[in-house]
Amino acid sequence: MRFNILICLSCISLMGFGQTDSLQQEEDFSMYENLNFADEGAKRFCTPKVFDLSPAKLISIGFDHQGAFDVDYGHWKDQNGNHLSDLKQGDFQGAGGLRISANIPVISKTNVVLQAGINYARTAFYANSNRNLNPLDATLKENGLSTAGLSTTLFKPFNEEHFMIVQASADLNGDYATKNITPIKYTRYSSAIIFGKKKHDRKMIGFGLSRTYRVGELNYIPVMLLNWTAPSRKWGVEMLAPARVNIRKTISPRNILLFGYELEGNSYRILHHQLTNGTENLSNIELRRSELRIRATWEASLYQFIWMSLQVGYRYGYSFNLDQYNDGKEFFRGFTGDQPYLQENKMNGTWYAQLSLNLVSP
């Protein structure tokens, strides 16, 4: 089922390319300052932008909120597959929290652009009942989930048409808030490399490979980058499939609409996991969380380079399972692996909204 969903997302992305351009963080590769050509007679290089892209956010502070939803908890199992808890349903009034990010160009030359970034995302779970149904239910209510990360992205043009993008990020994810932070040894690493061609100032396209946790657990996925603006400059596409696809409607240079989806997720170390009946203590547990967010976004300038972004849509729970490592080391399941989960859960869908204030590049 999960494999079919990802295939569908990839097909949607390819249809968008035929008609007319996100790696947590999977980068928005338009987030760089404009580059100028070298002096006359010197070698020239392509820039990392096309006309009318949505503004690159240098600093962003926002809040994400999800509506009420249920979590269908599966059997909690021990390492031998024995059931240690019954099937139950958790009832939540909502979830959400603060999101902060900064993406700053460190080097901005004609022949290379290097960007460094930081991000923090907090998700608190608001429960209707204080009664804990199982260890995961307890830690969601008491601790929530947090992510703190660093990232870097290199844009390397080879000439006026061809370029390469290399991205890497490190995220510390877990059931922590302001204390009991997940130990640094549980950092999860993502990366991507893309080779592409900028055909003209309205179109750049590229293909590559990504090592990602967007599907909740480690996977290796081919990616397609497309930034395209129509000749009328009223419509466009901003895509890094299958992670993110947006159709852009330019109302004015300081007022735009985006319609599309994003696959958002990571793997979270669960340290507050002791069984409520005290029969067994389990270790080396991670929550494989992934969400498909279908959304509409309005971005507008409030004053000069200060922009507002309002995002509303539907959040579909793609993955919310618990994994346990028998040897304490992460393993690769991919799409075909048959390793059993410690607990298979279903986070039901709900509406969501996200509001942010952003400092954008000139």
Backbone torsions as a table, in degrees:
resi	resn	phi	psi	omega
1	MET	NA	-47.3	179.7
2	ARG	-63.4	-38.3	178.9
3	PHE	-62.5	-40.4	179.8
4	ASN	-64.8	-38.7	179.4
5	ILE	-61.5	-45.5	-178.9
6	LEU	-65.7	-36.8	176.6
7	ILE	-61.0	-42.1	179.2
8	CYS	-62.1	-42.4	-179.7
9	LEU	-62.6	-41.8	179.3
10	SER	-63.1	-39.4	179.3
11	CYS	-64.5	-41.0	176.9
12	ILE	-58.3	-43.8	-179.1
13	SER	-62.0	-44.4	-177.7
14	LEU	-66.9	-34.4	176.5
15	MET	-64.1	-39.0	177.8
16	GLY	-61.5	-36.5	178.8
17	PHE	-70.5	-40.5	-177.4
18	GLY	-68.5	-29.2	-177.7
19	GLN	-83.2	-25.6	-172.2
20	THR	-126.1	NA	NA
21	ASP	NA	NA	NA
22	SER	NA	NA	NA
23	LEU	NA	NA	NA
24	GLN	NA	82.1	-6.2
25	GLN	-108.2	114.4	170.6
26	GLU	-84.1	124.4	-161.4
27	GLU	-71.9	151.7	160.8
28	ASP	-80.7	105.8	-170.1
29	PHE	-77.3	6.6	172.4
30	SER	-88.6	-1.2	-172.9
31	MET	-80.1	61.3	178.9
32	TYR	-143.9	154.5	176.8
33	GLU	-69.4	155.2	176.3
34	ASN	-64.0	141.5	176.9
35	LEU	-105.1	147.3	177.5
36	ASN	-103.7	150.9	177.8
37	PHE	-66.9	153.6	177.9
38	ALA	-70.0	173.2	-179.6
39	ASP	-58.9	157.4	-179.7
40	GLU	-55.0	131.8	179.3
41	GLY	95.8	-19.4	178.6
42	ALA	-84.4	163.5	178.8
43	LYS	-66.2	138.9	-178.1
44	ARG	-105.3	150.7	-177.1
45	PHE	-131.0	150.4	176.3
46	CYS	-73.7	154.9	177.3
47	THR	-97.0	163.7	-177.9
48	PRO	-89.4	20.9	-178.9
49	LYS	-130.2	157.5	167.3
50	VAL	-122.8	170.1	-178.1
51	PHE	-58.9	138.5	166.2
52	ASP	66.3	23.1	173.2
53	LEU	-61.5	152.7	173.7
54	SER	-59.5	149.4	-171.8
55	PRO	-62.8	140.4	177.6
56	ALA	-77.2	124.6	-175.4
57	LYS	-89.2	114.1	177.2
58	LEU	-78.4	-45.3	177.3
59	ILE	-134.3	134.1	-178.5
60	SER	-137.4	131.3	175.4
61	ILE	-128.4	122.6	-176.2
62	GLY	-150.2	179.1	179.0
63	PHE	-136.4	134.3	-179.4
64	ASP	-111.7	132.6	178.7
65	HIS	-133.7	134.0	176.0
66	GLN	-112.8	144.6	178.3
67	GLY	-74.4	-176.9	-178.1
68	ALA	-62.5	144.4	179.6
69	PHE	-159.2	164.8	176.1
70	ASP	-111.5	155.9	170.9
71	VAL	-121.9	117.9	176.8
72	ASP	-86.5	106.2	-177.8
73	TYR	-84.1	134.3	175.4
74	GLY	-85.3	-175.5	176.8
75	HIS	-65.0	134.6	170.7
76	TRP	-84.8	125.7	-172.9
77	LYS	-119.4	155.2	171.5
78	ASP	-89.6	-177.2	-175.4
79	GLN	-66.1	-17.8	178.0
80	ASN	-93.8	2.8	179.5
81	GLY	86.1	6.2	178.8
82	ASN	-76.4	138.7	-178.9
83	HIS	-75.5	128.2	179.0
84	LEU	-111.7	-3.0	177.4
85	SER	-153.8	159.8	179.9
86	ASP	-87.1	165.7	173.6
87	LEU	-69.2	130.7	-179.6
88	LYS	-145.9	164.5	-178.8
89	GLN	-120.8	125.4	175.6
90	GLY	-90.7	137.8	-175.7
91	ASP	-113.4	117.3	-177.4
92	PHE	-119.0	138.2	176.3
93	GLN	-72.7	-24.2	-179.1
94	GLY	165.3	-175.5	178.3
95	ALA	-156.1	160.0	177.1
96	GLY	158.3	179.3	-180.0
97	GLY	168.0	-173.7	-174.8
98	LEU	-75.4	144.4	173.8
99	ARG	-133.3	125.3	-179.2
100	ILE	-130.3	137.9	176.1
101	SER	-149.6	153.1	174.6
102	ALA	-141.8	133.2	179.4
103	ASN	-133.7	105.4	-171.0
104	ILE	-117.3	127.9	173.6
105	PRO	-65.5	124.2	178.1
106	VAL	-92.4	-41.3	175.3
107	ILE	-127.0	130.1	178.9
108	SER	-137.2	86.2	-179.9
109	LYS	-119.4	170.2	179.8
110	THR	-64.4	-30.0	-174.7
111	ASN	-106.6	2.4	176.7
112	VAL	-167.1	141.5	173.6
113	VAL	-130.8	127.8	178.9
114	LEU	-124.5	129.7	-178.7
115	GLN	-121.9	141.5	175.6
116	ALA	-119.3	142.3	-176.8
117	GLY	-140.9	157.0	172.5
118	ILE	-132.2	153.4	177.6
119	ASN	-150.8	150.7	175.5
120	TYR	-142.5	133.1	178.1
121	ALA	-138.7	132.0	-178.2
122	ARG	-120.8	134.0	174.5
123	THR	-127.9	109.6	172.8
124	ALA	-95.9	145.5	-178.5
125	PHE	-111.3	121.7	-176.3
126	TYR	-97.5	111.9	-171.9
127	ALA	-97.5	151.1	174.3
128	ASN	-82.4	-18.1	-177.3
129	SER	-138.2	144.1	176.7
130	ASN	-84.8	-4.8	-179.1
131	ARG	-75.3	125.2	-178.5
132	ASN	-87.2	125.7	-177.3
133	LEU	-85.1	-31.1	179.5
134	ASN	-165.8	176.2	-176.8
135	PRO	-59.2	-39.3	179.2
136	LEU	-66.2	-44.6	178.1
137	ASP	-57.6	-41.2	-178.4
138	ALA	-65.2	-45.3	-176.2
139	THR	-74.2	-29.7	174.7
140	LEU	-62.4	-44.4	-179.3
141	LYS	-69.5	-41.6	-172.4
142	GLU	-86.6	-33.5	-171.7
143	ASN	-121.1	-26.1	-176.0
144	GLY	67.1	-164.5	-179.4
145	LEU	-130.2	141.6	-179.2
146	SER	-137.0	152.0	175.9
147	THR	-135.1	133.2	171.9
148	ALA	-133.9	132.1	-173.6
149	GLY	-150.4	164.7	174.0
150	LEU	-123.3	149.6	179.1
151	SER	-147.4	159.4	174.2
152	THR	-147.1	144.3	-178.8
153	THR	-136.7	132.3	179.4
154	LEU	-113.4	125.6	171.4
155	PHE	-109.5	116.4	-176.9
156	LYS	-121.0	103.2	174.5
157	PRO	-80.6	141.7	178.6
158	PHE	-96.4	-30.0	178.3
159	ASN	-162.1	-156.5	-177.4
160	GLU	-74.2	-10.7	-176.5
161	GLU	-122.6	-42.9	-169.1
162	HIS	-99.2	145.6	-177.2
163	PHE	-149.8	166.8	175.1
164	MET	-133.8	141.9	175.2
165	ILE	-123.2	128.6	176.0
166	VAL	-123.5	129.3	-177.6
167	GLN	-131.8	142.8	175.6
168	ALA	-144.2	145.3	178.7
169	SER	-146.2	154.0	178.7
170	ALA	-132.2	123.8	-176.8
171	ASP	-124.6	136.1	175.4
172	LEU	-106.8	105.3	-172.7
173	ASN	-116.1	140.2	178.1
174	GLY	-179.2	180.0	178.4
175	ASP	-90.1	69.2	179.3
176	TYR	-134.2	159.2	175.1
177	ALA	-119.6	-105.1	179.5
178	THR	-97.9	-6.3	178.2
179	LYS	-138.7	172.1	-178.1
180	ASN	53.0	45.4	-178.4
181	ILE	-64.3	141.6	178.8
182	THR	-55.9	132.7	179.0
183	PRO	-57.0	145.5	-174.1
184	ILE	-63.4	-21.8	-179.4
185	LYS	-66.1	-14.7	178.9
186	TYR	-95.4	17.3	177.0
187	THR	-60.4	138.8	178.0
188	ARG	-109.7	133.9	-172.2
189	TYR	-111.8	137.4	176.0
190	SER	-126.9	156.4	179.8
191	SER	-159.0	165.3	177.4
192	ALA	-159.9	153.3	172.9
193	ILE	-138.4	135.0	-177.4
194	ILE	-134.8	135.4	171.5
195	PHE	-113.0	133.8	-174.7
196	GLY	-149.0	-178.9	-178.7
197	LYS	-136.4	131.8	173.2
198	LYS	-97.6	105.1	-173.1
199	LYS	-75.3	-36.4	175.3
200	HIS	-165.4	-173.8	-174.1
201	ASP	-73.6	1.5	176.6
202	ARG	-116.0	-0.7	-175.8
203	LYS	-152.6	129.4	168.1
204	MET	-137.6	140.7	-174.9
205	ILE	-139.6	145.3	-179.8
206	GLY	-155.7	161.4	179.5
207	PHE	-135.3	147.2	-179.5
208	GLY	-168.2	-160.2	-177.1
209	LEU	-134.4	141.3	-177.7
210	SER	-125.6	135.8	167.7
211	ARG	-98.6	111.5	-165.9
212	THR	-140.1	156.3	172.6
213	TYR	-113.4	14.8	-178.0
214	ARG	-62.3	-25.5	177.0
215	VAL	-88.2	11.5	177.6
216	GLY	99.7	-45.6	179.5
217	GLU	-120.1	167.0	-176.9
218	LEU	-60.3	132.7	175.7
219	ASN	-153.4	160.5	177.3
220	TYR	-117.6	119.8	-170.0
221	ILE	-132.7	134.2	172.4
222	PRO	-67.7	145.9	-177.6
223	VAL	-128.2	154.0	177.5
224	MET	-130.7	126.0	177.7
225	LEU	-103.9	131.8	175.0
226	LEU	-146.6	118.4	168.8
227	ASN	-116.1	118.5	-172.7
228	TRP	-141.9	138.2	176.1
229	THR	-126.3	132.7	-179.1
230	ALA	-66.2	156.4	177.4
231	PRO	-55.5	-33.4	178.4
232	SER	-72.2	-17.6	-178.7
233	ARG	63.3	23.6	175.0
234	LYS	-100.1	-25.6	-178.0
235	TRP	-128.5	158.4	177.7
236	GLY	-167.6	175.8	178.6
237	VAL	-129.9	133.9	173.0
238	GLU	-126.2	111.7	-167.1
239	MET	-142.2	136.9	164.1
240	LEU	-136.2	84.4	-173.0
241	ALA	-83.3	146.0	5.3
242	PRO	-90.1	9.1	-175.1
243	ALA	-70.4	-41.6	-173.1
244	ARG	-156.2	139.9	175.1
245	VAL	-139.6	131.8	176.3
246	ASN	-134.3	133.0	167.5
247	ILE	-95.1	126.1	-174.1
248	ARG	-105.5	132.4	172.9
249	LYS	-116.2	116.1	-179.6
250	THR	-91.4	109.1	176.3
251	ILE	-79.0	-44.3	175.2
252	SER	-156.7	169.6	-179.9
253	PRO	-57.8	-20.2	-178.5
254	ARG	-118.7	23.2	-177.0
255	ASN	-156.7	108.1	-175.7
256	ILE	-135.3	157.4	175.0
257	LEU	-121.6	144.5	178.2
258	LEU	-130.0	137.2	179.0
259	PHE	-130.0	126.5	-179.9
260	GLY	173.1	-149.0	-178.4
261	TYR	-145.6	164.4	172.2
262	GLU	-144.9	137.5	173.3
263	LEU	-95.6	115.5	-172.7
264	GLU	-123.0	130.0	-179.6
265	GLY	-178.2	172.8	177.7
266	ASN	-168.3	178.5	178.0
267	SER	-112.1	126.2	-171.6
268	TYR	-112.4	126.6	175.8
269	ARG	-71.9	127.1	179.9
270	ILE	-105.6	112.1	-178.2
271	LEU	-104.2	-20.9	179.5
272	HIS	-99.4	77.8	-166.8
273	HIS	-129.5	15.1	-176.3
274	GLN	-66.8	137.5	-179.3
275	LEU	-62.3	140.7	-176.2
276	THR	-67.3	-27.4	179.4
277	ASN	-89.7	-1.5	175.0
278	GLY	70.6	14.7	-176.1
279	THR	-76.9	-27.9	-176.4
280	GLU	-157.5	141.8	173.7
281	ASN	-104.0	123.1	-179.6
282	LEU	-106.4	147.9	-177.8
283	SER	-128.9	173.4	177.3
284	ASN	57.4	54.7	-176.8
285	ILE	-112.4	137.5	174.1
286	GLU	-135.0	143.8	176.0
287	LEU	-93.6	122.8	179.4
288	ARG	-93.7	93.1	-174.8
289	ARG	-105.0	129.1	177.0
290	SER	-147.7	139.4	-177.8
291	GLU	-132.5	141.1	170.4
292	LEU	-102.3	119.3	-177.6
293	ARG	-111.7	112.3	176.5
294	ILE	-96.5	121.3	-166.3
295	ARG	-147.8	163.1	168.1
296	ALA	-120.6	138.0	-175.7
297	THR	-129.0	133.1	174.1
298	TRP	-112.4	123.6	177.9
299	GLU	-122.3	131.3	-176.2
300	ALA	-147.5	149.4	178.4
301	SER	-80.5	129.2	174.8
302	LEU	-91.1	-42.9	177.9
303	TYR	-161.3	113.4	179.3
304	GLN	51.7	-111.5	-175.8
305	PHE	-96.3	13.1	175.7
306	ILE	-99.1	116.8	-176.3
307	TRP	-118.4	153.9	172.9
308	MET	-109.6	144.1	175.7
309	SER	-130.2	123.7	177.8
310	LEU	-119.4	122.9	-175.8
311	GLN	-123.5	129.1	176.7
312	VAL	-134.1	147.0	179.8
313	GLY	176.1	-159.7	-177.3
314	TYR	-117.4	130.7	179.0
315	ARG	-103.9	115.5	178.8
316	TYR	-101.9	126.8	179.6
317	GLY	-77.6	103.8	-177.2
318	TYR	-80.7	-42.3	179.9
319	SER	-148.8	140.3	177.9
320	PHE	-154.4	46.4	-173.8
321	ASN	-101.1	156.6	175.4
322	LEU	-101.6	135.8	175.1
323	ASP	-113.9	149.6	173.2
324	GLN	-131.0	133.6	179.6
325	TYR	-96.1	123.1	179.8
326	ASN	-67.0	-31.6	-178.5
327	ASP	-107.9	7.4	179.6
328	GLY	80.8	4.0	-179.2
329	LYS	-117.6	147.7	-179.1
330	GLU	-69.2	145.2	176.6
331	PHE	-122.1	162.9	-179.6
332	PHE	-103.3	119.3	178.8
333	ARG	-98.2	-41.7	-178.0
334	GLY	63.3	-152.1	179.6
335	PHE	-89.7	-17.1	-172.2
336	THR	-114.8	-6.5	-178.5
337	GLY	-64.0	146.4	-177.5
338	ASP	-112.2	17.0	177.7
339	GLN	-63.7	131.4	-178.3
340	PRO	-73.8	150.0	173.1
341	TYR	-83.4	152.8	173.1
342	LEU	-66.9	-40.1	178.7
343	GLN	-150.0	123.3	177.5
344	GLU	-97.9	119.9	-175.3
345	ASN	-123.6	165.1	176.6
346	LYS	-132.0	114.1	174.2
347	MET	-91.6	111.5	-174.1
348	ASN	-72.0	156.9	-174.0
349	GLY	-74.0	161.6	177.5
350	THR	-163.4	169.9	174.4
351	TRP	-78.0	161.1	175.4
352	TYR	-150.2	160.8	176.2
353	ALA	-142.5	147.8	179.7
354	GLN	-141.6	127.1	-179.5
355	LEU	-122.3	132.6	-179.5
356	SER	-141.8	154.5	174.4
357	LEU	-113.6	130.8	-168.9
358	ASN	-133.9	141.2	168.1
359	LEU	-99.0	117.5	-173.7
360	VAL	-106.1	162.4	179.7
361	SER	-75.6	151.8	179.3
362	PRO	-60.2	NA	NA
